[in-house]
Amino acid sequence: MTLSYTTSQRTWDVIVAGGGTAGAIAGIAAARAGASVLVVEAQGSLGGTGTNAWVTPLMRNVSDGQNLNRGLTDELKRRLHGRGDGATDVGGNDNWFNPEGLKFVLEQMLLEAGGEVLYHTQVVKPLLTESGRPQAAGQKMIEELNATSVFSHDPRFTRHAPLATSRISALVIHNKGGLQALRAAVFIDATGDADVAAGAGVPFHAGDEDGLHQAMSLRFTLAGVDTARLMAFLCENGQGQESPEFLHFWMVWGRKSTLEPLFRQAVTDGVLLERDGDYFQAFSVPGRPGELSFNCPRIRADLNDGADPWQLSAAQTDGRAAIERLTAFCRKYLPGCESAFIGVVAPMVGIRETRRIVGDYTLTVEDILDCRKFPDSICRNHYPVDIHSVKGGAKLLHERDGEAAYFARDAWHEIPFRCLVPRGVTNLLVPGRAASSTFEAQSSIRVQQNCHTMGEAAGIAATWAAKRHAGEVRAVDVTALQTEMRRLGGLV
């Protein structure tokens, strides 16, 4: 069956598919760099995981106490703080934010930069033309990097394979206007699930060695909480708190949480299911007094593939049922929550990992543990390997204890630009959680602030590719990109 669509008369320098954590920042960066930019977003607001999945606060990514993600991330925080939707605790953690405020800040930043956004629009498929040859400039760059790298014999470079044989000419989208094809010189796939890349034939991996993905969550909030009473209870029960404005408490079976006896009692009483204690965590939210954001419930183990529409739909209903159980638990067992009520249920399921592209370089857990540096670095990371396994428990390196270079307080590793460059396509970049990495490495680089920095790099690079190199992303001078990111306050 032939897909029938209309082709827009307009064209852009850069089209960003997905206005989420990486995509919104990519769109802002591209527009500020001088590109005509359209961000295509399925929801009615920008921010993705941080807004529509309600993942708050930002997880810290620090080396020797200093933030590693700067540039646009710093500006985002300043704007959130300025409107009362961000906060810094006494420990210097400036990552607390209100997801509803973030929606406004991201949209304002994009529009101020001259970018456009098309909400309530789904990506259908990319339209391809064949180039029939590897891109010479990009091939030369990869060969030079290989020759100067201590990893020059690493098979992950696959130097024998063509870097790109196809070009995306347009993106078919669907909204209230029907099916339309939108044209651009360069495309950024920030769907989180590599939907555009997969549709263009880019090879990808998904899940662990057994094909299982990290657990999904459906986040929610409880409002009407007496946070002063709750804080007193938590402090009395071994979970010390700074203030009612910065609450953080948790329980995971077998991890010695002081709340475990309460959860065990709730299971015995029939209030909770056993699996409701697999992961439980809550945080205060700036600008929303008396409200807590929950990093749970964890969706049942057989629903773990966020790229499967049936599993994704079932995750919503499973999550809502679990939210009712957790709400009943909080009301019955946590002082200060007796009159609490559900404030928000995230419209998006929280997805940690689905497809991961095969790029010009694939980051590994060895790269992380050895704190490897790369000549084409565009991001620094020291967030731990953090696998929320559906097999039970979690694989964590939070303890910062071991012999590897990674465990030093002032350590970090780098993410190379090549992780954003997919095999097989000349004019596509893939920043964010779908970047080229192994299952273990992805669990470290997937956090929001890294997605910001990858998105910023992708936005600038896409603009330069569109303006200077006929859309060929491998022709971008990465040394110049690094210089520009540093000029804008980044650490690369």
N, C-alpha and C positions, 0 to 999 in steps of 0.2 A: 504494500500500500504506500502510495506517495504522500508524503507529509505536505499539506497545503498551508502556505503561510504568505503573508505580505512582507515585502522588504521596505524598511523605513528609508525615506529619502535622506535622513540625517546620518552622519557618521561621526565617530569620536576618535580621539587619539588613543584613549584607554577606556575599556569597559571592565569593571570589577564585578564579577559574579559572586554575590554574597556580601552584604554589608555588616558582617559580624565583627568579631574581635580584631582579626587581621584585615578584613576587607574595608571596614570603615576608615581605619588608619591609612591603608593603602590608597584609598580614594582621596583622602585629605592631602597626603604627601604628593600624589601625582598632580592634583590640582594646583597645589602651591608651587610645584616645579614647572608649571606652565602648560600642562596638558588640558585638553578638553576631556572631561571625565564624566562617565555615567556609572553609578553604582546601582546594581539590580538586586533588590532585596525581597525575600518571600514574606517577611513580616511587615508590620506597620511602623517599625522604628529600627534604627541602627543599633549595633552593639552585640547582637547575637547572644553568646554565652553570658556576657556580663550584664545584659539587660533582660532579654526575653527568656533566658534560662535562669536568671537570678543568681548567678554565681558571684557571691560577694563574701568577704573582701577579696582583693587581689592577693594571691599567694606571694610571699616575699621571695625575691631573687637577689641575694646579696653576697658580696665577697668582702670579708673583714668589716661587716656592718654597712657597707656602701651599696646603694642600688646599682645594679648592672644595666637596667633598662632605662634609658634617659630620653633625650630628644622629645618626640611628641608625647611620650608617656608622662614626662614631667609637666608639659603644658596641660595635659588632660587632668592631672591631679590638681594643678593650680586652679584651674577653672572649677573643678568640683568643690574644692575647699572654699573658693570665693563665693559660691552660692549656698554654702552650708550643706552640701551633699557629699563632702569628703571630710576626713578627720585624721589627725595624727595622735597616737597614744603616747604615754610618757616614755615608752621604750624607743620612740623615734620611728615607729611603724606608720608610714603615711598611706597605707593601702586600703584603709576603710572607706567605703563609698556606698552611695544610695543608687541602685540600678535605675530608678525612675529619673533621677537627675542626670545620669550618664546618657540617657536617650536624648535629652535636650542638648547637652554639651557636644556630643558627636555630630548631631545634625547641624548645629550652629557652626561648628568648625568646618564642616564640608561645604555648606552654603556660602560662608564667608570667603572661602578659598575659590569659589566659582564653580565648584562641582555640582552635579545634578544627581538626584536619586529617584528611582522608580520603584515605589513600594508595591506590595501585594502582587509580586511578579515572580513566577517560577521559571527556572532554567529548564529548557527541554533538551536541547542538544546543540553542539557546535557544528558548523558547516566547514568542511575542510577542502583545501586545494593541495595538490601534491607538488612539492618543490623538487623531488627526485634526486636530491643531493644533500650531503652534509653541508652545514654552513661553514665556510672556510675560516672566517674570522674567529668563530667560536671554537672550531677544532684547534686552531693555533693556540688560543688561550688555554684550553685544557691541556694540550701537550706541554706548554710552558710550565703550567702549574704542576703537572706530573713530574717534569724533569727536575723541578726545584724542591719537591716535597719529599720528606722522609718516607712517605707512603707511596712512592712512585711505582712500586710493583704491586700495589693493592689491586686485586681484580675488580673491586667495586668501581674503579674508574672505567672499566670496559672500553678501553681506548680503541679497540678494534671495531666497535659498533658505531654506526652513523649517529651523530648527535641529533639530527632532526631530518625528517623527510616530508613532513606535512606542515601546513600553515592554516590557522583558523581565519576564515574570511568573515564570518558572522556568527552570532549566537542567536539561536531560535529560542524565544521566550513565550510564556503564556500568561495572560492576565485578562481583565474584563474586555480588552480590545481584541481578544482572540490570539491566534498565533502570529508572531511577527519575527522577522530577522533583523537584528541590530548589528551594524558593522563598526569595526574599529581596526586600528593598526596593531594594537597589542591588547591581550586579554590577561586578566588576573583571576585565577580560580581561587576564591576565598570562601567556597561553599562549606569548607570543613571536611567534606566527604570526597573531595576531588571529583565532583560530578562532571565538570567540564573536561578535565584531563582524561578521566575514564571514557567519556564519550568520544574523545579524540583518539582513542586507542593507546594512550600512554599506559605502559605496564604499571601494575601496582601490587602491593601486598596488603593483607588485611588480617588482623588478629595475631595470636601467638602461633606457636608451632602446631597447635591443635585447631587453629582457626577460631579460637575463642577471643572475644574482645573484652576490654575492661568493662566493669559494671557501669550501667547507666543509673542516673538518679533523676528524681523529679522534685525540684526544690520548692519550698513553700515558706510562708511566714506566719507567725502567731503574733497578733496584736492584742492590746489590752493586758499586757503583762506588767505586774508590779516588779520592776527590775531591781529595786532596792531590796525587797524581801527575797527575791530569787538569789541575788548576789550574796546576801547574808547566809542563806542556806548552802550555797556552793562553797563559800569560804569555810563554813563549819564542817563541810564534808570533803575537805582535801583538794578542792579545785579553786585555789586562790584567784581573786579577780582584782583588777585595777580600780574599776569604778562601774557604776550601772550603765555608763555610756559605752563601755568597751568590754562587754561580756563575751566569753568564749568558753564553752564547755562541751564535753564529749564522752562517748562510751563506745568501745568496741570489745566484743567478747574476747576474754583471755588477755587483754592488754593492760590489766591492773587499774582500770578506771574505778574511782570510788563510787561511781553511779551504778556499777554492775549489779550489786545486790538489789537495787530498785528495779532494774530491768528483769532480773530473775524472778522477783516477786510478781511483776506485771505479767510475765509469761505464765506463771503458775495461776494467777487470777483470771487468765483468759483475756486480758486487755491487749496484750501484744502477742504476735507470733514469734517464734524463735528467731527467724531471719530478720526481724526488725532491729535486733541488736547487733547485726553484722557491721553496721556503720551508722553512728549517730553523732551529729555535730551541729552546734548552733553558734551564731554570732549576733552581736548588736549591729544596727544599721544607722549610720549618720543621717540626721534630718528626720528620723522616724522614731521618736521616743516611745518607749513601751512596746517596741516591736522587735522580734527576733527572726533572723533568717536561718533556715535549717538546710544543711548540706546533706540532705537525706529526704525521703527514704531511698534506699538502694532498691532498684528494680530486681525482680526475681531472676535467678541465674540463667534460666533458659531464654530470657529476653535480653540479649546483649549486643545485637547487631543493629546499630542505628541507621544503617543503610538499607535495611529490610523494612519496607513500608508496613508490613503486617506486624512485625515485632515492635516497630516504633509506635504504632497505634495501640497495641496491647500494653505497651509500657505506660502510656498515659492513664489507662484505666487501672492498671495494677498500682501505679503510683498514687492515684487519688484514694484508692482503698486503704493503702498504707498510711497516707496522711491522716485519715480519720482515726486510725488506731493510735498514731503518735500524738495527735491532738488530745485524745482521751487519756493517754498516759501522762502527758504534761499536766493536764488539769487535775488529775487524781494524785500524782506523786511528787510534783514539784511545787513547793510553796511560792506564791506569787503568780501562778498560772491558773488559778482556780476559775477565773472569769475570762481567760484568754479565748480568742476566736481566730479562725483562719483569716488572715489578711490578704494574702496573695498566694495563688498557685501558679507557678511559672507556666506560661503558654508553650514553652519549648522544653522537651526532655533534655537533661544535661548529658551530653555524649562526650566521652573522653577519647575515643579512638574508633575509627572505621578504616577507610582506605588510606594507604600511605603510598605516594607515588614512588616510582623508581626514577631518581634524578641522576644528574651527572656525578653526584657523590651521595652515598648513603651513610648517615651518621650512625655510629654503634655505641653500645654501652662501654666498650673499651675506650673509645674516644673520650667519653665522659670521665671515666675513672682515671685515665691518664692525663686529663686536662689538656688535650691536644689543641694546638693552635694551627690556624690555616691562613695561607697568604690571601685568600679571598673571604676572610671573615666578615660577617655583617651583624653578628649578635654574640654577646657573651652570656653564659649561663652557669649558675651554680645551684639551681633547684634540684632537689634529689630525685633519683629514680623512685617513682611513686605509682606502683601498679595496683589498682583496685581490682583484684582478681575475683572472677566469678567462681573460681575453684575453692574459694574460702581464704580468709585472711588477706593480707596485703604484703607485697614485697617493697620494702622501704629502705632507703639509705639516710633517713632523717637523723640518725644518731651521730653522724659525722665522726665515726670511729672506725679506723682501719689503717692499712699501710699504703693504700693507693694515694696518688697525688691529690685526688679529689677531696680527701678528708681534711686537708689543711684549711684553716679558717679563711685564708686569703686566696683560695684557689678559684679558678673558673676554667671552663673550656669554651671553645668557639664553635659557632655554626657557620659553615661556609655558604657563600652565595649559591654554589652548585647544588645545594640541597633544595633550592627553590626552582631549579631549572629541570623540567621533566624531559625524559627521553622521548624523542619522536616528533616534537613540535617546535617550530622556530620562534613563535611569537606568544608564548604562554609562560607565566610564572605562577607558582603555587606556594604562597606563604602560609604559615599557621600550622595547625595540628596535622595536616595532610602532607607536610613537607617530607622529603626523602629521609627516612630513618628506620631503624629496626624497631620492633615492638617495644623492647626495653628502653631504648633511647628516646622514643616518642613520649614515653611516660614522664620524662624529665623536661623536654622542651615544649610540651603542649600548653603550659600555663599562659594566662592571658598576657602578661607583660612581655614574654618572649614573642607571642603572636603580634603584639604591637610593633616590636622592633623589626620582625621579619616583614610585616606589612609596610612599614615605613621604607625599608630597603627596596621592596618590590615596587612601591609606588614611584619612587624616584627613578629606579632602573627602567621601569616600563615607559615612563615619560621620555627618557633619553633614547630608548630604543625606538620609540615612535617618531621622535623629532629628528634623530641623527642617523639612524641605522635601518631605515625602512622596516622597522618592526622586529628586527632580529635581536633577541634578548642576549644572546651569547656574545654579541659584538660590543656590549657595554663595557666600558673601562672600569673594572671593579676597584682599581686603586683610586680613581677619581670619585667613585661612589663612596668609598670609605672616607675620603677627604670631605666630601659634602656632608655625610652623616655626622662627622666630628664637628664641622662648622655649625651644624644645627643642634649640637649638644650631645650627640650620641657617643657611646663608648664602643669602638670597633678597632 
